[in-house]
Amino acid sequence: MSTLIRNLRIEADDYVSLADDAPLPTSGKLIVSHARWLAEREALLASGLSIGIKLPNTVDVATVLPEIAERPLIELDFPSFPDGRAYSQARLLAERFQFKGELRATGKAVVRDQFQFLLRCGFNSFELRDGQDPAACLAAVHEFSVPYQQAADHAEPVFLRRRGNAA
């Protein structure tokens, strides 16, 4: 079972991922695929359940935002370690579209070495890859005191600090 870090705390996951062919339960918090959301949106909304959406990293978030903006959770997947498209999706959701719900990272890149970068891109929830030490992931947040580039967290990067000191 994976460990969940939400808002920099280790927590039990109160959401259940529902397979596309699984029956809809009568209670609980669910994460459904984007495909299931498109196919069953009205029934899912009518259920009264808290429904999060899992987006594939191939989806343009700008085109689907109107249909998912009000969801309490959007899960973005890293299907392989070198596939970083979910970083871009997260940054767009957090920065440009100001998504205020839970933005969850899942998949092969959700590891200690990427934890600070995931956080800086706007993720606030992390389903750690198996074998990851949650305490080490949380400690990674403080490994770098100054960022090198701009990100969704709006921390001032070193190049802007240098520019300000040169003036």
C-alpha positions in Angstrom: 0.0 0.0 0.0 1.3 3.4 -0.9 1.9 6.2 1.6 0.0 9.5 1.1 1.5 12.8 2.0 -1.0 15.6 1.9 -0.2 19.3 2.8 3.2 18.1 4.1 1.7 15.6 6.5 1.6 11.8 6.3 -2.1 10.9 6.2 -4.4 8.0 5.5 -6.0 8.2 2.1 -9.7 9.0 2.4 -10.2 8.5 -1.4 -10.6 5.2 -3.2 -9.6 4.8 -6.8 -12.6 3.3 -8.6 -12.0 1.1 -11.7 -13.9 2.0 -14.8 -16.0 -1.2 -14.6 -16.6 -1.1 -10.8 -20.1 -0.4 -9.6 -20.6 3.0 -7.9 -20.6 2.7 -4.1 -23.3 4.4 -2.0 -20.8 6.4 0.1 -17.3 7.6 0.3 -14.8 9.7 -1.7 -13.8 8.4 -5.1 -11.3 9.0 -7.8 -12.5 8.1 -11.3 -10.7 8.1 -14.6 -11.3 11.0 -16.9 -12.8 8.6 -19.4 -15.4 7.4 -16.8 -16.1 11.0 -15.8 -16.9 11.9 -19.4 -19.1 8.8 -19.8 -21.0 9.0 -16.5 -20.7 12.6 -15.4 -24.4 13.1 -14.7 -24.7 9.9 -12.7 -21.5 10.7 -10.7 -22.7 14.2 -9.9 -26.2 12.9 -9.0 -24.6 10.4 -6.6 -23.7 13.1 -4.1 -20.3 11.5 -3.6 -17.1 13.4 -3.5 -15.6 12.7 -6.9 -12.0 13.3 -7.8 -10.7 13.0 -11.4 -7.6 11.1 -12.6 -6.2 12.8 -15.7 -3.8 11.1 -18.1 -0.7 13.2 -18.7 -1.7 13.4 -22.4 -4.7 15.6 -21.7 -4.5 19.4 -22.3 -5.7 20.7 -19.0 -6.9 24.0 -20.6 -9.4 22.1 -22.7 -10.8 20.0 -19.9 -10.7 22.5 -17.1 -14.3 23.7 -17.5 -15.6 20.2 -16.8 -13.3 19.4 -13.9 -12.6 22.8 -12.2 -15.1 22.2 -9.4 -13.8 18.7 -8.5 -12.2 18.5 -5.0 -9.2 16.5 -6.3 -7.3 16.2 -9.5 -4.8 13.3 -9.7 -2.0 13.6 -12.2 0.1 10.6 -13.2 3.7 10.0 -14.0 3.5 6.7 -15.9 7.3 6.6 -16.3 10.1 8.3 -14.5 11.4 10.4 -17.4 7.9 11.5 -18.5 7.4 14.9 -16.9 4.2 16.1 -18.6 2.3 16.0 -15.3 4.7 18.7 -14.0 3.5 21.0 -16.7 -0.2 20.1 -16.1 0.3 20.8 -12.4 1.9 24.1 -12.9 -0.9 25.2 -15.3 -3.6 24.1 -12.9 -1.9 25.8 -9.9 -0.6 28.9 -11.5 -2.6 29.9 -14.5 -6.0 28.4 -13.6 -5.6 28.7 -9.7 -7.0 25.3 -9.0 -7.6 25.3 -5.2 -8.5 21.7 -4.6 -6.2 18.8 -3.9 -3.6 18.3 -6.7 -2.2 14.8 -6.3 0.9 13.3 -7.9 1.0 9.5 -8.5 3.3 7.2 -10.4 6.9 6.4 -10.9 8.3 9.9 -10.4 6.8 10.4 -6.9 10.1 9.8 -5.1 12.3 11.6 -2.6 14.6 13.1 -5.3 11.6 14.7 -7.1 9.6 15.7 -4.0 10.7 19.4 -3.8 10.2 19.8 -7.5 6.7 18.3 -7.4 5.8 20.6 -4.5 7.1 23.7 -6.3 5.0 22.9 -9.4 1.8 23.0 -7.4 1.2 19.5 -6.1 -0.1 19.4 -2.5 -0.7 15.7 -2.3 1.6 12.8 -3.1 1.0 9.1 -3.4 4.6 7.9 -2.8 6.0 5.2 -5.0 6.5 1.9 -3.2 9.8 1.8 -1.2 9.9 5.5 -0.5 10.5 6.7 3.0 7.9 9.4 3.8 10.1 11.1 6.4 13.0 11.4 3.9 10.6 12.8 1.3 9.4 15.4 3.8 13.0 16.3 4.7 13.8 16.8 1.0 11.6 19.9 1.1 14.3 21.8 3.0 17.4 20.6 1.0 17.6 23.6 -1.2 17.1 27.0 0.3 17.1 29.0 -3.0 15.4 27.8 -6.2 17.1 28.1 -9.6 13.9 28.7 -11.6 10.5 30.3 -11.2 7.6 27.9 -10.3 4.1 27.8 -9.0 5.3 28.4 -5.4 6.4 32.0 -6.4 9.7 31.6 -4.4 12.2 34.1 -5.7 14.8 32.3 -7.8 18.5 33.0 -7.5 18.8 34.8 -10.9 16.3 37.4 -9.7 18.1 37.8 -6.4 21.3 38.4 -8.3 19.7 40.8 -10.6 18.3 42.8 -7.6 21.7 42.9 -5.9 23.4 44.2 -9.1 21.1 47.2 -9.4 
